[in-house]
Amino acid sequence: YPLTERLGVNTTWYYNGPKRGYLRENGDIRTYGSTMLVDETLSYNLDDLSMVTFSVKNLFNESVIYPSYDAKHEGIHREGRNWLMTYEKQF
């Protein structure tokens, strides 16, 4: 969403619903709760040919666990908050 001619913001919400997995030791069912993730991106056009972008994934550092293949682990933890800053120049 453009806030000004040069500055823009982009927000993404990702809902991860509850999932079921199995515990390998005894075959019991384990439930992994639902979470809501928010990603945020700010972009700024320095001029007509260059732009700086700053992105943060999992802004609120929510814990997300997916069931693992064949119940070999307690679950696969998704990465926490991470960020990326880029500079783009067109020639």
C-alpha positions as CSV (number, residue, x, y, z in Angstrom):
1,Y,0.0,0.0,0.0
2,P,1.6,3.3,-1.0
3,L,1.7,5.7,1.9
4,T,3.4,8.4,-0.2
5,E,4.9,8.6,-3.7
6,R,8.1,7.0,-2.4
7,L,7.1,5.0,0.7
8,G,5.0,1.8,0.7
9,V,4.0,-0.8,3.2
10,N,2.8,-4.4,2.8
11,T,1.4,-6.5,5.6
12,T,0.7,-10.2,5.3
13,W,-1.3,-12.3,7.8
14,Y,-0.8,-16.1,7.7
15,Y,-3.1,-18.4,9.7
16,N,-1.8,-21.8,10.5
17,G,-4.7,-24.0,11.8
18,P,-4.4,-26.8,14.4
19,K,-2.7,-29.9,13.2
20,R,-2.6,-33.5,14.5
21,G,0.5,-35.6,14.7
22,Y,1.4,-39.0,16.3
23,L,3.9,-39.7,19.0
24,R,6.2,-42.5,17.8
25,E,6.7,-44.1,21.2
26,N,3.1,-45.1,21.9
27,G,1.1,-44.0,18.9
28,D,-0.9,-41.3,20.8
29,I,-2.2,-38.4,18.9
30,R,-0.7,-35.0,19.6
31,T,-2.4,-31.7,18.7
32,Y,-0.4,-28.7,17.6
33,G,-2.2,-25.4,18.2
34,S,-3.1,-22.7,15.7
35,T,-1.1,-19.6,15.2
36,M,-1.4,-16.3,13.3
37,L,1.8,-15.0,11.7
38,V,2.3,-11.4,10.6
39,D,4.9,-10.4,8.0
40,E,5.7,-6.7,7.3
41,T,7.5,-5.0,4.4
42,L,8.5,-1.4,4.0
43,S,9.8,-0.1,0.7
44,Y,11.3,3.2,-0.1
45,N,12.1,4.5,-3.6
46,L,15.3,6.5,-3.4
47,D,14.8,7.7,-7.0
48,D,13.3,6.4,-10.2
49,L,15.9,3.6,-10.5
50,S,16.7,2.5,-7.0
51,M,14.7,1.2,-4.0
52,V,15.5,0.0,-0.4
53,T,13.3,-2.7,1.1
54,F,13.1,-3.9,4.7
55,S,11.1,-7.1,5.4
56,V,10.4,-8.8,8.7
57,K,8.9,-12.3,8.7
58,N,7.0,-13.6,11.8
59,L,7.0,-10.1,13.2
60,F,5.7,-11.1,16.7
61,N,8.0,-14.1,16.9
62,E,5.2,-16.7,17.3
63,S,6.2,-20.3,17.9
64,V,5.0,-22.6,15.1
65,I,5.4,-26.4,15.2
66,Y,4.5,-28.7,12.4
67,P,4.1,-32.5,12.8
68,S,7.2,-34.3,11.7
69,Y,7.4,-37.1,9.2
70,D,6.8,-40.5,10.7
71,A,6.7,-38.9,14.2
72,K,10.5,-39.1,14.5
73,H,10.6,-35.8,16.5
74,E,8.4,-33.8,18.8
75,G,7.6,-31.6,15.8
76,I,9.4,-29.4,13.4
77,H,9.9,-25.8,14.7
78,R,9.5,-23.1,12.1
79,E,12.1,-20.3,12.3
80,G,11.3,-17.4,14.5
81,R,11.4,-13.7,13.6
82,N,13.9,-13.0,10.8
83,W,14.5,-10.0,8.6
84,L,15.9,-9.0,5.2
85,M,17.1,-5.7,3.9
86,T,17.7,-5.2,0.2
87,Y,18.9,-2.4,-2.1
88,E,17.8,-2.6,-5.8
89,K,19.3,-0.5,-8.5
90,Q,18.2,-0.7,-12.1
91,F,20.7,0.1,-14.9
